Amino acid sequence: MRLLRNPLNGFRYAIEGVVHVLRTQRHMRFHFLTLVMVLIVSLIFKLSREEVLVLLFTITLVLMAEMFNTAIEAAVDLVTQTYHPLAKFAKDIAAGAVLIATVNALAVGFLLFFGGDRLKVVSKEIGLHTPDAATVLVVGFVLLAAMITMWKVAGGKGKLWRGGIVSGHTAIGFFLATTIMFMSKTIAVGVLAFLLAVLIAQSRVEGGIHTLGEVVMGALLATGIACAVYIWLGPVL
């Protein structure tokens, strides 16, 4: 009971639920991979803040529908292990919700990336239009978080917030350090930011939470994503 009173435990249990779905449900892994690809395309197309908001909401709707579907299937299997028409009915309805959310996501994606004269003017807009810095930061961070989650789940080692084949804390530190470097455009500020990121990495190694290789992988992943995003969207910074 004392553990349940800790507000952080609820957050940890929620994270464990996400990890469990990713490890056990092939469709959820496909949705996460699609999330990464869509975010990359959104950066290439330099979508506006409003378009990114619609995109993120749509993706979240699909992920939530898939998780509810998995939860309902688990609850039904817990109640009965034999065939029952109502059990099948409940599972079919949950699967139908995922289907509706997926069809909606396809429609939204088509309208955002291919609707109207988008393809005709995309080459001109890519050169002229750039999203604001906040939008770039949010999309880049969500992209990094999705890739770290998939990497850790695939590795099957440790937990999402502790341990794993890649250091998430180090990745976040180096992503923010790279962001500060590009936004400040000052060498001294950038060096200080990276020194702080190195201290985060060192603490993960000294604490025995990660190996040196796992920390380096997190740093390289985050720095690579941040550099790719900010170099491509250079005019916005």
C-alpha positions in Angstrom: 0.0 0.0 0.0 2.9 2.3 0.7 4.2 1.8 -2.8 0.8 2.8 -4.3 0.8 6.1 -2.4 3.9 7.2 -4.2 2.8 9.3 -7.2 5.8 8.2 -9.2 4.8 4.6 -9.1 1.7 5.3 -11.1 3.8 6.9 -13.8 6.2 3.9 -13.7 3.3 1.4 -14.0 2.0 3.3 -17.0 5.4 3.2 -18.7 5.5 -0.6 -18.0 2.2 -0.9 -19.7 3.6 0.9 -22.8 6.7 -1.4 -22.8 4.6 -4.5 -22.4 2.4 -3.6 -25.4 5.5 -2.9 -27.5 7.1 -6.2 -26.6 4.0 -8.4 -27.1 2.0 -6.7 -29.9 3.4 -6.7 -33.4 0.9 -4.1 -34.5 2.1 -1.7 -31.8 5.7 -2.1 -32.9 4.5 -1.3 -36.5 2.7 1.8 -35.3 5.8 3.0 -33.5 7.9 2.5 -36.6 5.3 4.4 -38.6 5.4 7.2 -36.0 9.2 7.6 -36.5 8.8 7.6 -40.3 5.9 10.1 -40.3 7.8 12.4 -38.0 10.9 12.3 -40.3 8.7 13.1 -43.3 7.0 16.0 -41.4 10.5 17.5 -40.8 11.4 17.0 -44.5 8.1 18.7 -45.5 8.6 21.4 -42.9 5.0 21.3 -41.7 3.6 24.2 -39.8 2.8 24.1 -36.1 -0.9 23.5 -36.7 -0.2 20.7 -39.1 2.2 19.1 -36.6 -0.4 19.3 -33.9 -3.0 17.5 -36.1 -0.4 14.9 -36.9 0.6 14.2 -33.3 -3.0 14.1 -32.2 -3.8 11.6 -35.0 -0.8 9.4 -34.2 -1.7 9.4 -30.4 -5.2 8.4 -31.2 -4.0 5.3 -33.1 -1.6 4.3 -30.3 -4.3 4.7 -27.7 -6.8 2.6 -29.7 -4.2 -0.2 -30.0 -3.5 -0.1 -26.3 -7.2 -0.2 -25.4 -7.6 -3.1 -27.8 -4.8 -5.0 -26.1 -6.2 -4.2 -22.6 -9.7 -5.4 -23.6 -8.3 -8.6 -25.1 -6.4 -9.3 -21.9 -9.4 -8.6 -19.7 -11.6 -10.9 -21.8 -9.0 -13.7 -21.7 -8.8 -13.3 -18.0 -12.5 -13.9 -17.6 -13.0 -16.8 -20.0 -10.6 -19.1 -21.8 -13.4 -20.8 -23.8 -15.2 -19.5 -26.8 -18.1 -17.2 -26.1 -20.0 -15.0 -28.6 -19.9 -12.0 -26.3 -16.2 -12.4 -25.8 -15.7 -12.5 -29.5 -18.0 -9.5 -29.9 -16.0 -7.4 -27.4 -12.7 -8.2 -29.1 -14.2 -7.4 -32.5 -15.4 -4.0 -31.3 -12.0 -3.2 -29.9 -10.3 -4.2 -33.1 -12.9 -2.1 -35.0 -11.9 1.0 -33.0 -8.3 0.4 -34.0 -9.4 0.1 -37.6 -11.3 3.4 -37.5 -8.4 5.2 -35.9 -6.0 3.8 -38.5 -8.3 4.8 -41.4 -8.6 8.3 -40.0 -4.8 8.5 -39.7 -4.3 7.5 -43.3 -6.8 10.2 -44.4 -5.1 12.8 -42.3 -1.7 11.8 -43.6 -2.8 11.9 -47.2 -4.4 15.4 -46.8 -1.3 16.7 -45.0 1.3 15.3 -47.3 -0.4 14.9 -50.7 -3.7 16.8 -50.5 -4.5 19.7 -52.9 -1.4 21.1 -54.6 0.9 20.0 -51.9 3.2 18.0 -54.2 3.3 20.7 -56.8 4.5 23.4 -54.5 6.4 21.4 -51.9 9.7 22.1 -53.5 9.1 25.8 -53.3 7.6 25.7 -49.8 10.5 23.6 -48.4 12.9 26.3 -49.4 10.7 29.2 -48.2 8.7 27.9 -45.2 10.2 26.8 -42.0 8.4 25.9 -38.8 9.0 27.8 -35.6 11.7 26.6 -33.1 9.2 25.2 -30.6 7.7 22.9 -33.2 11.1 21.7 -34.3 12.1 21.0 -30.7 8.9 19.1 -29.9 9.0 17.0 -33.1 12.7 16.2 -32.6 12.2 15.2 -29.0 9.2 13.0 -29.8 11.2 11.4 -32.6 14.2 10.7 -30.2 11.9 9.3 -27.5 10.2 7.0 -30.0 13.5 5.6 -31.3 14.9 5.1 -27.8 11.7 3.3 -26.7 11.9 0.9 -29.7 15.6 0.4 -29.2 15.2 -0.5 -25.5 12.2 -2.8 -26.1 14.1 -4.6 -28.9 17.1 -5.1 -26.7 15.0 -6.7 -23.9 17.4 -5.5 -21.2 16.6 -3.3 -18.2 13.6 -1.0 -18.0 12.6 2.0 -20.1 13.6 4.5 -17.4 16.6 2.5 -16.1 19.2 0.4 -17.9 18.8 -0.9 -21.4 21.0 -1.2 -24.4 21.0 2.6 -24.9 21.1 5.3 -22.2 18.0 7.4 -22.5 19.2 10.0 -19.9 22.4 10.5 -21.9 20.5 10.8 -25.1 18.2 13.5 -23.7 21.2 15.3 -22.3 23.1 15.4 -25.6 19.9 16.2 -27.5 19.3 19.3 -25.3 23.0 20.2 -25.5 22.9 20.1 -29.3 19.8 22.1 -29.3 21.4 24.8 -27.1 24.5 24.9 -29.3 22.4 25.5 -32.5 20.0 28.0 -30.9 22.6 30.0 -29.0 25.1 30.0 -31.9 27.8 30.6 -29.3 30.7 28.2 -29.0 31.2 28.8 -25.3 27.6 28.1 -24.4 27.6 25.0 -26.6 30.8 23.7 -25.0 29.3 24.2 -21.5 26.1 22.4 -22.6 28.0 19.4 -23.9 30.1 19.3 -20.7 26.9 19.0 -18.7 25.7 16.3 -21.0 29.0 14.4 -20.5 28.5 14.7 -16.7 25.1 13.0 -17.1 26.7 10.2 -19.1 29.5 9.8 -16.6 26.9 9.5 -13.7 25.1 6.7 -15.6 28.4 4.8 -16.0 29.6 5.3 -12.5 26.3 4.3 -11.1 26.5 1.0 -12.8 23.3 1.7 -14.7 24.9 1.6 -18.2 28.1 0.5 -19.8 30.3 2.9 -21.6 29.1 1.6 -25.0 25.4 2.1 -24.0 26.2 5.7 -23.0 28.1 6.4 -26.2 25.2 4.9 -28.3 22.7 7.2 -26.6 25.0 10.2 -27.2 25.5 9.4 -30.8 21.9 8.8 -31.5 20.7 12.0 -29.9 23.4 14.1 -31.4 22.8 12.6 -34.9 19.1 13.3 -34.7 19.5 16.8 -33.4 22.1 17.7 -36.0 20.1 16.3 -38.8 17.0 18.2 -37.7 18.6 21.5 -37.1 20.9 21.5 -40.1 18.0 20.7 -42.4 15.9 23.4 -40.7 18.8 25.8 -40.4 16.8 29.0 -41.3 14.5 28.5 -38.3 17.3 28.9 -35.8 
